[in-house]
């Protein structure tokens, strides 16, 4: 049963996950919405309600946006994350990416590997 508050769009791009301000893993976003995303991380145990930060990488590998998130579900492929306390500016940027107004489009995914 679907419980999302926003529509997700299939997009693939590289991102980094942080815990307590430290990078813990890279991954590939498979879908993105104003309320969250699914990140493919490979086999990793996640805890429901675990707090993370998601850094969406911009062009040429430059960091473009870091968002607080919480794990809402996980499987053997990755985790579904809901954004938490997103600012108005961050929400506008997400909306621009979702609806094709992309001055800074996330770079294409090239795979993923664990950071730590």
N, C-alpha and C positions, 0 to 999 in steps of 0.2 A: 504494500500500500504506500502510495506517495504522500509524504508529509512536508515537502518543500514549500517555502513561502515565495520562491521565485523560480522562474524557468531557467533551466541550464542549457547552454549552447556547447556543442562539441567543438572544442578548441584544444590543440596540442601545443604545449610550450614547456620549457624547462623551468623548474623552480627549486628553491631550497627551503628546508624545514628547520626551524630553530626551537630549542627548548631552553628556558632560562637564559636567553640571549646568546646561546652557543649553537653553531650549526651542527645538526645531528644527521641529516640525510638530504640527498638531492632526490628529485623525482620528476615525473612528467605529469602535467595536468592533462586530464582526458576530457573534462567538461568544466565549465565555469558559469556561474550565475551571480547575481547581486548578493545572494545570501550565502554562497559557499562554492566548493569545488570538490572534484574527486581527483586525488593524486595517486598515481601508480608508483609504488615504491618497491614492489617485489615482496617476497615473504618477510614480514616483520610483524611482531606482536604489538598491537596498539591497545591502549586502554580507552574505553568509552569515557567521554568527558575530560580527556587529557588535553591540557592547554598547550598550544604551539603558536609559533609565528610562521607565516608563509611569506617568503620573499619571491615575488614574481620578477623574473629577470627580463630586463629590457634589451634593446638592440646592442650588439657588440658585447654582450655579457654584463653591461652596466646594470646595477640594481635600479629598479624603477619604482617598486612599491613593496612595503612590508606590512602585512595585515595580521592582527591577532585572530586566532581560530581555535575551535574546539572539535575534537574527534566525536562524530555522531554515530559512525558505523565503520567497520573494517572487514576485509576479507583477505584471502591469500594474495591478492593483487595490489592492494593499497588501502586507502582510507578516504571516507567521505568527511569533509571538514565544513563546519559552519563558521562563517566569519563572526567575530565578536567585537563590538564597539568600534565599528568602522566610521571614520569621519566623513563629513559631507564631501570633501575634496576627493577622498579615496573612492567613495560611492560614484561620484561623477566620472572618475577615470575608468572604473569598472564598466559603467554604462557605455562610455565611449568605445571601449574594447569590444563589448558585446554587440553594439549596434553600428559597427564599421567606421566610427570616427576615430581612427587610430593614429595619432601623431607619433606615438611610441608603441608600436606593435610588439608583443612578446615574440622572442625569437623562436624559430622552429625547434622542436625536440630532436635531440640527437641520441637519446638513450638516457640511462641513469646509472649512477653508482653511489654507493654509500660514502658519506663524508667522514663519519666517525663510527 
